[in-house]
């Protein structure tokens, strides 16, 4: 097939859009996780994490395309009839482990934010990792997110150069946007909880996809994945509610201040 054919060009456009959509949760994780690094290193941490992950993502693409059948072969099975049943592959284990880790991280950070008493304490406590530790976590989670996006992309085309180009372009877009997203979260700390709740939902999505791929059943009930439409609708509802609530609280604060000045 001609590399510069109309079909490949169209597939590249679709893949860039797909990578951008699927990369939103990854970008959000990078922005939140980078806050754990020392302040003077955060920009470098984001750039290094994304660049290393980009190179590893292309290597992962090559490995998956070369060993596609191996990734689909069950590693082990559970047959506890009526209680727990499933067939687990490498990809399902990655989805399940990644989903569980994201949910754990989100719940832990939300719990921490609910217990702090002031913003200074939150800022001090958030810097609890070295730059190398944060880079390692960014790269690891980027690779976990990559499984989902690469497997989705393979359903569109199996031309390696087209897939690699889409991954590279999406990585460059992520590199450009990472600092802006991180700066926005840092300026608007109230949206950090919203971001963590979104990551929690992403964890549920990954768990659902892994369970579905493994044909996992608990007590005879199959675990079904959350559809992409439901996922984005839930995200949209969270964002709209958070914006409306923030506006309402700002209005209430202004009314209280006006009432106090009138009585004063």
C-alpha positions, 0 to 999 in steps of 0.5 A: 500500500502506498504510504502517501495514499488518500486512505492513509492520510484519512486514517492519520487524521482520524487517529490524531483526533482519536489520540487527542480524545483518548489522551485527555485523561493522560494529560490530566494525570500528568498535570496533577502528578507533576504537582508532586515534584519540587516546584522548580523541576515541574516543567522539566519533569513534564517534558521529560516524562512525556518525551520518554513515554513518547519513545516508549509508546512507539516501541510498545506499538511495535511490540504489540503489532509484532506480538498481537496474537500473544497479547490475546492468548490467555495467561491463566483462567479462573473457573470458580463456578458461580463465584468468579470466572474469567480468562486473563491476558497480558492486556487485560491485566494491564487494564485491571492493574492500571484501573485499580491504581488510578482509583486508589490514587484518586481516592487517596488524594481526594481524602487528603484534600478533604482533611487539610485545613489550609492551602499552604498545608496542601501545597507543602504536603503535595511536594512529596516525591523527587523529580525522578519518581514523578517522571517514572510514574508519568511514564508508567501511567502513560504506557498503561493509557497507551494500551487502550489508545493503541488497541483502538488505533489498530482497529482503524489501520495496521500501517506502522508508519501511520500509527507512529506518526499519529502517536508522535503528533499527539505526543507533541500536542501533549508536550505543548499543552501540558504546562498550560493545563498544569498552570490552570490547575495550580491557579484554580485549585478548586478544580483539582478535586474535579480532575481527581474525580475524572481520574477516578472515573477513568479508573472505573473505565479501565477496570470495566474494559479489562473485566470485559476483555477477560470475560469476567463474571462475579456471582454469575453476573458479567462485568460490562465496560462503560461506553465511551458515550457514557464516559464523556457524558459523565465528564461533561456533567461533572464539569458543568455542575462544578462550574455552576456550583463555583458560580453559585458559591461566588454569588453567595459570598458576594451577597454575604459580603454586601449584607455585612457591609450594609449592616455594618 
